[in-house]
Amino acid sequence: MPVTIQHQPQDQEFTAALDGHSGELAYSLPTEGVIDFTHTFVDKALRGKGVGEALAKEALAYAQQQHLRIRTSCEFMKSYVAQHPEYQPLLDKQQ
């Protein structure tokens, strides 16, 4: 069963749903042209099932589409971006 990811701009988060469980990737917009990924949480029942990765991919695709530079205050996102060099050019140098 695929993970359903939704962007909730009013709450500044991406949410995931699978098998009655959920996950979220919260962000802030600290300055014009910058998105800061601040927090990731995935229900224990979904951990290890690729939910965090699905949230990261969706959020980073959004940043690319919107031409936003990224900051990774969230340790999960910092690690994810470090492991995927294709996202390195998006990093905000002011971080």
C-alpha positions as CSV (number, residue, x, y, z in Angstrom):
1,M,0.0,0.0,0.0
2,P,1.5,3.3,-1.0
3,V,2.1,6.2,1.4
4,T,-0.2,9.2,0.8
5,I,1.6,12.5,1.2
6,Q,-0.3,15.8,1.5
7,H,1.0,19.3,1.7
8,Q,-0.8,21.4,4.4
9,P,0.5,24.9,3.7
10,Q,-1.8,26.5,6.3
11,D,0.0,24.3,8.9
12,Q,3.4,24.5,7.2
13,E,3.8,20.7,7.1
14,F,3.7,17.7,4.8
15,T,1.7,14.8,6.2
16,A,1.8,11.1,5.5
17,A,-0.9,8.4,6.1
18,L,-0.5,4.7,5.8
19,D,-2.5,1.9,7.5
20,G,-4.2,4.3,9.9
21,H,-0.9,5.7,11.1
22,S,0.7,9.1,10.3
23,G,3.8,11.1,9.9
24,E,4.7,14.7,9.4
25,L,7.5,16.9,8.2
26,A,7.1,20.5,9.6
27,Y,8.8,23.6,8.1
28,S,9.0,27.3,8.5
29,L,9.6,30.1,6.0
30,P,12.2,32.2,7.9
31,T,13.0,34.5,5.1
32,E,11.9,35.1,1.5
33,G,13.0,32.4,-0.8
34,V,14.0,30.0,2.1
35,I,12.3,26.9,3.6
36,D,13.6,25.5,6.8
37,F,12.7,21.8,7.5
38,T,12.3,21.9,11.3
39,H,10.9,18.6,12.5
40,T,10.0,15.1,11.3
41,F,7.9,12.6,13.1
42,V,6.7,9.2,12.0
43,D,4.4,6.9,14.1
44,K,6.4,4.0,15.6
45,A,4.3,1.5,13.6
46,L,5.5,3.1,10.3
47,R,9.2,3.5,11.1
48,G,11.4,1.6,8.7
49,K,8.8,1.6,6.0
50,G,10.1,4.5,3.9
51,V,7.6,7.1,5.3
52,G,10.3,9.6,6.3
53,E,12.0,9.2,3.0
54,A,8.6,9.8,1.2
55,L,8.0,12.9,3.2
56,A,11.6,14.2,2.5
57,K,11.2,13.6,-1.3
58,E,7.9,15.3,-1.5
59,A,9.1,18.3,0.6
60,L,12.3,18.6,-1.4
61,A,10.4,18.4,-4.7
62,Y,8.2,21.2,-3.4
63,A,11.2,23.3,-2.6
64,Q,12.6,22.7,-6.1
65,Q,9.3,23.6,-7.8
66,Q,9.0,26.8,-5.8
67,H,12.7,27.7,-6.3
68,L,13.3,27.8,-2.6
69,R,16.7,27.4,-0.9
70,I,16.6,24.9,1.9
71,R,17.7,24.8,5.5
72,T,17.7,21.6,7.6
73,S,17.2,22.3,11.3
74,C,15.7,18.8,11.5
75,E,18.4,16.2,12.0
76,F,16.6,13.7,9.9
77,M,16.4,16.1,6.9
78,K,20.1,17.1,7.5
79,S,21.1,13.5,7.2
80,Y,18.8,12.8,4.3
81,V,20.1,15.7,2.2
82,A,23.7,14.8,3.1
83,Q,23.1,11.3,1.7
84,H,21.5,12.6,-1.5
85,P,24.0,14.9,-3.3
86,E,21.4,15.9,-5.9
87,Y,19.9,18.2,-3.2
88,Q,23.1,19.8,-2.2
89,P,22.7,22.7,-4.7
90,L,19.4,23.7,-2.9
91,L,21.1,24.3,0.5
92,D,20.9,27.9,1.8
93,K,24.5,29.1,2.2
94,Q,23.4,31.4,5.0
95,Q,22.4,28.5,7.2
